[in-house]
Amino acid sequence: MQAYKLNATIDESGHLIIDEPLNIAPGKVEVIILQAVPSLETPTESQPEKPRRKSKVKAFEGLFENAPPTPPDFDADQARWEALKEKHNL
């Protein structure tokens, strides 16, 4: 089975509308929907203490604590694919 990642919209009547054309053969497909869930946290709540990241390399001990947090919508596979496309001029 081949996987494709794309964006779609669900309208008021509950129909799935794919935002871009697909270049695949006609036939039945299996659809998995991932919907972003709004956060229930309020900004006034106290934030839990960040877990400390340990490093076996002494030079990197304080580096991870000062690094900005990864955004919640960060897609590592997408970032990896973009880097490979840039590296290999795809």
Biopython code that builds the backbone (N, CA, C, O; Angstrom):
import numpy as np
from Bio.PDB.StructureBuilder import StructureBuilder

atoms = [
    (1, "MET", "N", (0.852, -1.173, 0.000)),
    (1, "MET", "CA", (0.000, 0.000, 0.000)),
    (1, "MET", "C", (0.898, 1.236, 0.000)),
    (1, "MET", "O", (1.860, 1.306, 0.764)),
    (2, "GLN", "N", (0.593, 2.188, -0.835)),
    (2, "GLN", "CA", (1.343, 3.446, -0.950)),
    (2, "GLN", "C", (0.634, 4.506, -0.108)),
    (2, "GLN", "O", (-0.595, 4.564, -0.099)),
    (3, "ALA", "N", (1.388, 5.339, 0.592)),
    (3, "ALA", "CA", (0.812, 6.398, 1.425)),
    (3, "ALA", "C", (1.044, 7.758, 0.781)),
    (3, "ALA", "O", (2.103, 8.008, 0.205)),
    (4, "TYR", "N", (0.055, 8.629, 0.882)),
    (4, "TYR", "CA", (0.141, 9.998, 0.389)),
    (4, "TYR", "C", (-0.280, 10.921, 1.521)),
    (4, "TYR", "O", (-1.226, 10.624, 2.250)),
    (5, "LYS", "N", (0.412, 12.026, 1.667)),
    (5, "LYS", "CA", (0.034, 13.017, 2.668)),
    (5, "LYS", "C", (-0.434, 14.266, 1.935)),
    (5, "LYS", "O", (0.283, 14.805, 1.092)),
    (6, "LEU", "N", (-1.643, 14.725, 2.261)),
    (6, "LEU", "CA", (-2.181, 15.910, 1.616)),
    (6, "LEU", "C", (-3.145, 16.595, 2.563)),
    (6, "LEU", "O", (-3.513, 16.039, 3.597)),
    (7, "ASN", "N", (-3.549, 17.790, 2.211)),
    (7, "ASN", "CA", (-4.488, 18.551, 3.030)),
    (7, "ASN", "C", (-5.883, 18.434, 2.443)),
    (7, "ASN", "O", (-6.062, 18.343, 1.229)),
    (8, "ALA", "N", (-6.857, 18.439, 3.324)),
    (8, "ALA", "CA", (-8.252, 18.351, 2.910)),
    (8, "ALA", "C", (-9.099, 19.156, 3.886)),
    (8, "ALA", "O", (-8.624, 19.596, 4.933)),
    (9, "THR", "N", (-10.364, 19.338, 3.518)),
    (9, "THR", "CA", (-11.298, 20.088, 4.348)),
    (9, "THR", "C", (-12.568, 19.270, 4.490)),
    (9, "THR", "O", (-12.989, 18.596, 3.550)),
    (10, "ILE", "N", (-13.174, 19.330, 5.657)),
    (10, "ILE", "CA", (-14.480, 18.716, 5.851)),
    (10, "ILE", "C", (-15.489, 19.850, 5.908)),
    (10, "ILE", "O", (-15.393, 20.734, 6.759)),
    (11, "ASP", "N", (-16.466, 19.822, 4.991)),
    (11, "ASP", "CA", (-17.441, 20.912, 4.941)),
    (11, "ASP", "C", (-18.536, 20.708, 5.988)),
    (11, "ASP", "O", (-18.521, 19.726, 6.731)),
    (12, "GLU", "N", (-19.489, 21.648, 6.038)),
    (12, "GLU", "CA", (-20.546, 21.622, 7.049)),
    (12, "GLU", "C", (-21.419, 20.375, 6.963)),
    (12, "GLU", "O", (-21.984, 19.946, 7.969)),
    (13, "SER", "N", (-21.535, 19.789, 5.771)),
    (13, "SER", "CA", (-22.358, 18.589, 5.617)),
    (13, "SER", "C", (-21.583, 17.308, 5.917)),
    (13, "SER", "O", (-22.139, 16.214, 5.825)),
    (14, "GLY", "N", (-20.299, 17.435, 6.277)),
    (14, "GLY", "CA", (-19.509, 16.270, 6.651)),
    (14, "GLY", "C", (-18.770, 15.615, 5.505)),
    (14, "GLY", "O", (-18.201, 14.539, 5.683)),
    (15, "HIS", "N", (-18.762, 16.234, 4.325)),
    (15, "HIS", "CA", (-18.061, 15.667, 3.176)),
    (15, "HIS", "C", (-16.590, 16.067, 3.197)),
    (15, "HIS", "O", (-16.246, 17.199, 3.537)),
    (16, "LEU", "N", (-15.742, 15.135, 2.834)),
    (16, "LEU", "CA", (-14.304, 15.375, 2.750)),
    (16, "LEU", "C", (-13.985, 15.962, 1.383)),
    (16, "LEU", "O", (-14.323, 15.372, 0.357)),
    (17, "ILE", "N", (-13.335, 17.123, 1.366)),
    (17, "ILE", "CA", (-12.959, 17.785, 0.117)),
    (17, "ILE", "C", (-11.444, 17.873, 0.089)),
    (17, "ILE", "O", (-10.836, 18.528, 0.936)),
    (18, "ILE", "N", (-10.833, 17.207, -0.895)),
    (18, "ILE", "CA", (-9.378, 17.227, -1.027)),
    (18, "ILE", "C", (-8.988, 18.506, -1.745)),
    (18, "ILE", "O", (-9.536, 18.828, -2.799)),
    (19, "ASP", "N", (-8.031, 19.239, -1.167)),
    (19, "ASP", "CA", (-7.672, 20.570, -1.653)),
    (19, "ASP", "C", (-6.798, 20.571, -2.900)),
    (19, "ASP", "O", (-6.601, 21.628, -3.499)),
    (20, "GLU", "N", (-6.274, 19.434, -3.306)),
    (20, "GLU", "CA", (-5.377, 19.380, -4.460)),
    (20, "GLU", "C", (-5.667, 18.126, -5.279)),
    (20, "GLU", "O", (-6.102, 17.119, -4.720)),
    (21, "PRO", "N", (-5.438, 18.165, -6.585)),
    (21, "PRO", "CA", (-5.699, 16.974, -7.411)),
    (21, "PRO", "C", (-4.669, 15.878, -7.124)),
    (21, "PRO", "O", (-3.514, 16.160, -6.806)),
    (22, "LEU", "N", (-5.110, 14.631, -7.242)),
    (22, "LEU", "CA", (-4.224, 13.488, -7.030)),
    (22, "LEU", "C", (-3.912, 12.835, -8.367)),
    (22, "LEU", "O", (-4.793, 12.684, -9.213)),
    (23, "ASN", "N", (-2.684, 12.458, -8.547)),
    (23, "ASN", "CA", (-2.268, 11.795, -9.780)),
    (23, "ASN", "C", (-2.091, 10.303, -9.494)),
    (23, "ASN", "O", (-0.985, 9.768, -9.581)),
    (24, "ILE", "N", (-3.205, 9.638, -9.149)),
    (24, "ILE", "CA", (-3.170, 8.201, -8.874)),
    (24, "ILE", "C", (-4.300, 7.534, -9.653)),
    (24, "ILE", "O", (-5.247, 8.184, -10.095)),
    (25, "ALA", "N", (-4.172, 6.226, -9.805)),
    (25, "ALA", "CA", (-5.171, 5.466, -10.557)),
    (25, "ALA", "C", (-6.495, 5.439, -9.795)),
    (25, "ALA", "O", (-6.497, 5.396, -8.565)),
    (26, "PRO", "N", (-7.622, 5.463, -10.513)),
    (26, "PRO", "CA", (-8.924, 5.392, -9.851)),
    (26, "PRO", "C", (-9.092, 4.061, -9.128)),
    (26, "PRO", "O", (-8.538, 3.047, -9.552)),
    (27, "GLY", "N", (-9.837, 4.061, -8.066)),
    (27, "GLY", "CA", (-10.102, 2.848, -7.303)),
    (27, "GLY", "C", (-10.404, 3.191, -5.856)),
    (27, "GLY", "O", (-10.387, 4.359, -5.466)),
    (28, "LYS", "N", (-10.678, 2.167, -5.068)),
    (28, "LYS", "CA", (-10.978, 2.363, -3.656)),
    (28, "LYS", "C", (-9.696, 2.693, -2.904)),
    (28, "LYS", "O", (-8.625, 2.182, -3.231)),
    (29, "VAL", "N", (-9.813, 3.546, -1.901)),
    (29, "VAL", "CA", (-8.688, 3.930, -1.054)),
    (29, "VAL", "C", (-9.128, 3.870, 0.402)),
    (29, "VAL", "O", (-10.319, 3.904, 0.708)),
    (30, "GLU", "N", (-8.159, 3.781, 1.280)),
    (30, "GLU", "CA", (-8.409, 3.843, 2.713)),
    (30, "GLU", "C", (-7.978, 5.226, 3.182)),
    (30, "GLU", "O", (-6.886, 5.684, 2.844)),
    (31, "VAL", "N", (-8.823, 5.888, 3.954)),
    (31, "VAL", "CA", (-8.545, 7.255, 4.395)),
    (31, "VAL", "C", (-8.373, 7.266, 5.911)),
    (31, "VAL", "O", (-9.197, 6.719, 6.642)),
    (32, "ILE", "N", (-7.302, 7.890, 6.370)),
    (32, "ILE", "CA", (-7.067, 8.099, 7.795)),
    (32, "ILE", "C", (-7.080, 9.608, 8.016)),
    (32, "ILE", "O", (-6.338, 10.335, 7.355)),
    (33, "ILE", "N", (-7.903, 10.079, 8.924)),
    (33, "ILE", "CA", (-8.032, 11.517, 9.151)),
    (33, "ILE", "C", (-7.354, 11.880, 10.466)),
    (33, "ILE", "O", (-7.649, 11.302, 11.512)),
    (34, "LEU", "N", (-6.441, 12.844, 10.399)),
    (34, "LEU", "CA", (-5.792, 13.388, 11.586)),
    (34, "LEU", "C", (-6.280, 14.819, 11.747)),
    (34, "LEU", "O", (-5.979, 15.678, 10.918)),
    (35, "GLN", "N", (-7.034, 15.077, 12.809)),
    (35, "GLN", "CA", (-7.586, 16.408, 13.020)),
    (35, "GLN", "C", (-6.865, 17.072, 14.184)),
    (35, "GLN", "O", (-6.690, 16.471, 15.244)),
    (36, "ALA", "N", (-6.448, 18.314, 13.979)),
    (36, "ALA", "CA", (-5.805, 19.067, 15.053)),
    (36, "ALA", "C", (-6.835, 19.357, 16.133)),
    (36, "ALA", "O", (-7.940, 19.815, 15.844)),
    (37, "VAL", "N", (-6.460, 19.087, 17.385)),
    (37, "VAL", "CA", (-7.351, 19.318, 18.508)),
    (37, "VAL", "C", (-6.896, 20.588, 19.216)),
    (37, "VAL", "O", (-5.726, 20.697, 19.584)),
    (38, "PRO", "N", (-7.793, 21.549, 19.415)),
    (38, "PRO", "CA", (-7.378, 22.777, 20.101)),
    (38, "PRO", "C", (-6.957, 22.471, 21.535)),
    (38, "PRO", "O", (-7.551, 21.628, 22.207)),
    (39, "SER", "N", (-5.940, 23.160, 21.981)),
    (39, "SER", "CA", (-5.412, 22.955, 23.325)),
    (39, "SER", "C", (-6.385, 23.518, 24.351)),
    (39, "SER", "O", (-6.966, 24.584, 24.147)),
    (40, "LEU", "N", (-6.559, 22.801, 25.446)),
    (40, "LEU", "CA", (-7.458, 23.249, 26.499)),
    (40, "LEU", "C", (-6.726, 24.051, 27.567)),
    (40, "LEU", "O", (-7.353, 24.563, 28.494)),
    (41, "GLU", "N", (-5.412, 24.166, 27.446)),
    (41, "GLU", "CA", (-4.635, 24.913, 28.430)),
    (41, "GLU", "C", (-4.900, 26.401, 28.282)),
    (41, "GLU", "O", (-5.095, 26.906, 27.176)),
    (42, "THR", "N", (-4.904, 27.086, 29.397)),
    (42, "THR", "CA", (-4.993, 28.540, 29.358)),
    (42, "THR", "C", (-3.612, 29.096, 29.638)),
    (42, "THR", "O", (-2.845, 28.490, 30.386)),
    (43, "PRO", "N", (-3.278, 30.239, 29.051)),
    (43, "PRO", "CA", (-1.939, 30.788, 29.237)),
    (43, "PRO", "C", (-1.635, 31.173, 30.678)),
    (43, "PRO", "O", (-0.466, 31.332, 31.030)),
    (44, "THR", "N", (-2.662, 31.330, 31.528)),
    (44, "THR", "CA", (-2.415, 31.722, 32.909)),
    (44, "THR", "C", (-1.995, 30.547, 33.779)),
    (44, "THR", "O", (-1.472, 30.747, 34.875)),
    (45, "GLU", "N", (-2.217, 29.320, 33.304)),
    (45, "GLU", "CA", (-1.808, 28.153, 34.082)),
    (45, "GLU", "C", (-0.293, 28.080, 34.134)),
    (45, "GLU", "O", (0.399, 28.464, 33.190)),
    (46, "SER", "N", (0.204, 27.583, 35.244)),
    (46, "SER", "CA", (1.657, 27.464, 35.354)),
    (46, "SER", "C", (2.142, 26.345, 34.444)),
    (46, "SER", "O", (1.551, 25.267, 34.381)),
    (47, "GLN", "N", (3.212, 26.625, 33.754)),
    (47, "GLN", "CA", (3.786, 25.648, 32.842)),
    (47, "GLN", "C", (4.627, 24.656, 33.639)),
    (47, "GLN", "O", (5.371, 25.057, 34.534)),
    (48, "PRO", "N", (4.517, 23.359, 33.323)),
    (48, "PRO", "CA", (5.354, 22.386, 34.029)),
    (48, "PRO", "C", (6.821, 22.606, 33.678)),
    (48, "PRO", "O", (7.156, 23.085, 32.594)),
    (49, "GLU", "N", (7.675, 22.248, 34.612)),
    (49, "GLU", "CA", (9.104, 22.419, 34.380)),
    (49, "GLU", "C", (9.544, 21.525, 33.228)),
    (49, "GLU", "O", (9.137, 20.367, 33.130)),
    (50, "LYS", "N", (10.388, 22.087, 32.354)),
    (50, "LYS", "CA", (10.857, 21.324, 31.204)),
    (50, "LYS", "C", (11.747, 20.182, 31.683)),
    (50, "LYS", "O", (12.581, 20.373, 32.568)),
    (51, "PRO", "N", (11.571, 18.987, 31.098)),
    (51, "PRO", "CA", (12.464, 17.887, 31.474)),
    (51, "PRO", "C", (13.884, 18.188, 31.010)),
    (51, "PRO", "O", (14.095, 18.732, 29.926)),
    (52, "ARG", "N", (14.835, 17.832, 31.829)),
    (52, "ARG", "CA", (16.234, 18.073, 31.494)),
    (52, "ARG", "C", (16.712, 16.971, 30.566)),
    (52, "ARG", "O", (16.465, 15.788, 30.800)),
    (53, "ARG", "N", (17.394, 17.375, 29.519)),
    (53, "ARG", "CA", (17.952, 16.411, 28.575)),
    (53, "ARG", "C", (19.404, 16.168, 28.946)),
    (53, "ARG", "O", (20.185, 17.106, 29.103)),
    (54, "LYS", "N", (19.746, 14.920, 29.080)),
    (54, "LYS", "CA", (21.117, 14.578, 29.423)),
    (54, "LYS", "C", (21.918, 14.327, 28.156)),
    (54, "LYS", "O", (21.384, 13.899, 27.133)),
    (55, "SER", "N", (23.203, 14.602, 28.250)),
    (55, "SER", "CA", (24.105, 14.375, 27.130)),
    (55, "SER", "C", (25.362, 13.708, 27.650)),
    (55, "SER", "O", (25.891, 14.081, 28.697)),
    (56, "LYS", "N", (25.832, 12.722, 26.913)),
    (56, "LYS", "CA", (27.075, 12.053, 27.289)),
    (56, "LYS", "C", (28.284, 12.898, 26.927)),
    (56, "LYS", "O", (29.381, 12.662, 27.435)),
    (57, "VAL", "N", (28.096, 13.879, 26.053)),
    (57, "VAL", "CA", (29.185, 14.754, 25.634)),
    (57, "VAL", "C", (29.164, 15.987, 26.532)),
    (57, "VAL", "O", (28.183, 16.729, 26.554)),
    (58, "LYS", "N", (30.237, 16.197, 27.263)),
    (58, "LYS", "CA", (30.289, 17.285, 28.239)),
    (58, "LYS", "C", (30.085, 18.656, 27.591)),
    (58, "LYS", "O", (29.477, 19.537, 28.200)),
    (59, "ALA", "N", (30.577, 18.847, 26.379)),
    (59, "ALA", "CA", (30.449, 20.137, 25.704)),
    (59, "ALA", "C", (28.996, 20.475, 25.377)),
    (59, "ALA", "O", (28.673, 21.650, 25.201)),
    (60, "PHE", "N", (28.116, 19.487, 25.293)),
    (60, "PHE", "CA", (26.715, 19.714, 24.922)),
    (60, "PHE", "C", (25.782, 19.810, 26.122)),
    (60, "PHE", "O", (24.574, 19.962, 25.937)),
    (61, "GLU", "N", (26.295, 19.726, 27.340)),
    (61, "GLU", "CA", (25.436, 19.651, 28.523)),
    (61, "GLU", "C", (24.434, 20.803, 28.626)),
    (61, "GLU", "O", (23.254, 20.555, 28.873)),
    (62, "GLY", "N", (24.861, 22.038, 28.445)),
    (62, "GLY", "CA", (23.953, 23.168, 28.579)),
    (62, "GLY", "C", (23.275, 23.563, 27.284)),
    (62, "GLY", "O", (22.375, 24.404, 27.296)),
    (63, "LEU", "N", (23.681, 22.982, 26.174)),
    (63, "LEU", "CA", (23.159, 23.374, 24.869)),
    (63, "LEU", "C", (21.664, 23.101, 24.731)),
    (63, "LEU", "O", (20.923, 23.955, 24.244)),
    (64, "PHE", "N", (21.218, 21.926, 25.151)),
    (64, "PHE", "CA", (19.821, 21.551, 24.957)),
    (64, "PHE", "C", (18.872, 22.378, 25.814)),
    (64, "PHE", "O", (17.732, 22.610, 25.410)),
    (65, "GLU", "N", (19.311, 22.826, 26.983)),
    (65, "GLU", "CA", (18.434, 23.597, 27.855)),
    (65, "GLU", "C", (18.158, 24.990, 27.296)),
    (65, "GLU", "O", (17.109, 25.569, 27.578)),
    (66, "ASN", "N", (19.086, 25.535, 26.508)),
    (66, "ASN", "CA", (18.906, 26.867, 25.937)),
    (66, "ASN", "C", (18.264, 26.832, 24.554)),
    (66, "ASN", "O", (17.940, 27.883, 24.000)),
    (67, "ALA", "N", (18.078, 25.654, 23.996)),
    (67, "ALA", "CA", (17.493, 25.532, 22.659)),
    (67, "ALA", "C", (15.996, 25.830, 22.726)),
    (67, "ALA", "O", (15.343, 25.466, 23.703)),
    (68, "PRO", "N", (15.442, 26.486, 21.702)),
    (68, "PRO", "CA", (14.002, 26.760, 21.709)),
    (68, "PRO", "C", (13.223, 25.449, 21.589)),
    (68, "PRO", "O", (13.707, 24.500, 20.973)),
    (69, "PRO", "N", (12.032, 25.387, 22.166)),
    (69, "PRO", "CA", (11.243, 24.157, 22.078)),
    (69, "PRO", "C", (10.766, 23.911, 20.649)),
    (69, "PRO", "O", (10.603, 24.846, 19.865)),
    (70, "THR", "N", (10.550, 22.663, 20.333)),
    (70, "THR", "CA", (10.042, 22.291, 19.016)),
    (70, "THR", "C", (8.559, 22.633, 18.946)),
    (70, "THR", "O", (7.814, 22.302, 19.868)),
    (71, "PRO", "N", (8.110, 23.289, 17.871)),
    (71, "PRO", "CA", (6.681, 23.613, 17.773)),
    (71, "PRO", "C", (5.835, 22.341, 17.744)),
    (71, "PRO", "O", (6.292, 21.313, 17.244)),
    (72, "PRO", "N", (4.611, 22.393, 18.271)),
    (72, "PRO", "CA", (3.780, 21.186, 18.322)),
    (72, "PRO", "C", (3.399, 20.654, 16.949)),
    (72, "PRO", "O", (3.096, 19.468, 16.823)),
    (73, "ASP", "N", (3.403, 21.493, 15.913)),
    (73, "ASP", "CA", (3.027, 21.024, 14.580)),
    (73, "ASP", "C", (4.249, 20.667, 13.734)),
    (73, "ASP", "O", (4.129, 20.526, 12.517)),
    (74, "PHE", "N", (5.423, 20.518, 14.354)),
    (74, "PHE", "CA", (6.641, 20.181, 13.625)),
    (74, "PHE", "C", (6.559, 18.743, 13.119)),
    (74, "PHE", "O", (6.265, 17.829, 13.889)),
    (75, "ASP", "N", (6.814, 18.545, 11.845)),
    (75, "ASP", "CA", (6.784, 17.226, 11.225)),
    (75, "ASP", "C", (8.215, 16.865, 10.833)),
    (75, "ASP", "O", (8.746, 17.395, 9.858)),
    (76, "ALA", "N", (8.835, 15.965, 11.593)),
    (76, "ALA", "CA", (10.231, 15.605, 11.348)),
    (76, "ALA", "C", (10.415, 14.976, 9.972)),
    (76, "ALA", "O", (11.406, 15.248, 9.295)),
    (77, "ASP", "N", (9.474, 14.142, 9.554)),
    (77, "ASP", "CA", (9.588, 13.506, 8.238)),
    (77, "ASP", "C", (9.530, 14.539, 7.116)),
    (77, "ASP", "O", (10.263, 14.437, 6.132)),
    (78, "GLN", "N", (8.657, 15.531, 7.268)),
    (78, "GLN", "CA", (8.551, 16.576, 6.250)),
    (78, "GLN", "C", (9.833, 17.400, 6.200)),
    (78, "GLN", "O", (10.310, 17.731, 5.115)),
    (79, "ALA", "N", (10.396, 17.735, 7.358)),
    (79, "ALA", "CA", (11.644, 18.503, 7.402)),
    (79, "ALA", "C", (12.788, 17.706, 6.781)),
    (79, "ALA", "O", (13.619, 18.258, 6.059)),
    (80, "ARG", "N", (12.823, 16.416, 7.065)),
    (80, "ARG", "CA", (13.862, 15.552, 6.492)),
    (80, "ARG", "C", (13.725, 15.505, 4.969)),
    (80, "ARG", "O", (14.722, 15.583, 4.250)),
    (81, "TRP", "N", (12.483, 15.378, 4.480)),
    (81, "TRP", "CA", (12.236, 15.324, 3.036)),
    (81, "TRP", "C", (12.648, 16.638, 2.377)),
    (81, "TRP", "O", (13.271, 16.624, 1.315)),
    (82, "GLU", "N", (12.308, 17.777, 2.990)),
    (82, "GLU", "CA", (12.683, 19.077, 2.430)),
    (82, "GLU", "C", (14.204, 19.219, 2.362)),
    (82, "GLU", "O", (14.732, 19.739, 1.379)),
    (83, "ALA", "N", (14.908, 18.763, 3.393)),
    (83, "ALA", "CA", (16.372, 18.846, 3.395)),
    (83, "ALA", "C", (16.970, 17.968, 2.297)),
    (83, "ALA", "O", (17.926, 18.370, 1.633)),
    (84, "LEU", "N", (16.415, 16.776, 2.104)),
    (84, "LEU", "CA", (16.916, 15.885, 1.054)),
    (84, "LEU", "C", (16.641, 16.456, -0.333)),
    (84, "LEU", "O", (17.482, 16.351, -1.226)),
    (85, "LYS", "N", (15.461, 17.064, -0.519)),
    (85, "LYS", "CA", (15.151, 17.683, -1.811)),
    (85, "LYS", "C", (16.137, 18.805, -2.114)),
    (85, "LYS", "O", (16.612, 18.934, -3.242)),
    (86, "GLU", "N", (16.444, 19.617, -1.104)),
    (86, "GLU", "CA", (17.385, 20.719, -1.303)),
    (86, "GLU", "C", (18.798, 20.192, -1.572)),
    (86, "GLU", "O", (19.505, 20.710, -2.436)),
    (87, "LYS", "N", (19.197, 19.176, -0.836)),
    (87, "LYS", "CA", (20.546, 18.622, -0.982)),
    (87, "LYS", "C", (20.760, 18.011, -2.360)),
    (87, "LYS", "O", (21.825, 18.172, -2.957)),
    (88, "HIS", "N", (19.748, 17.308, -2.866)),
    (88, "HIS", "CA", (19.893, 16.586, -4.131)),
    (88, "HIS", "C", (19.231, 17.302, -5.310)),
    (88, "HIS", "O", (19.064, 16.714, -6.378)),
    (89, "ASN", "N", (18.857, 18.558, -5.120)),
    (89, "ASN", "CA", (18.253, 19.378, -6.178)),
    (89, "ASN", "C", (17.046, 18.702, -6.828)),
    (89, "ASN", "O", (16.959, 18.626, -8.054)),
    (90, "LEU", "N", (16.131, 18.221, -6.022)),
    (90, "LEU", "CA", (14.920, 17.560, -6.542)),
    (90, "LEU", "C", (13.803, 18.556, -6.715)),
    (90, "LEU", "O", (12.708, 18.188, -7.142)),
]
sb = StructureBuilder()
sb.init_structure("model")
sb.init_model(0)
sb.init_chain("A")
sb.init_seg("    ")
for serial, (resi, resn, name, xyz) in enumerate(atoms, 1):
    if name == "N":
        sb.init_residue(resn, " ", resi, " ")
    sb.init_atom(name, np.array(xyz, "f"), 0.0, 1.0, " ", f" {name:<3s}", serial, name[0])
structure = sb.get_structure()
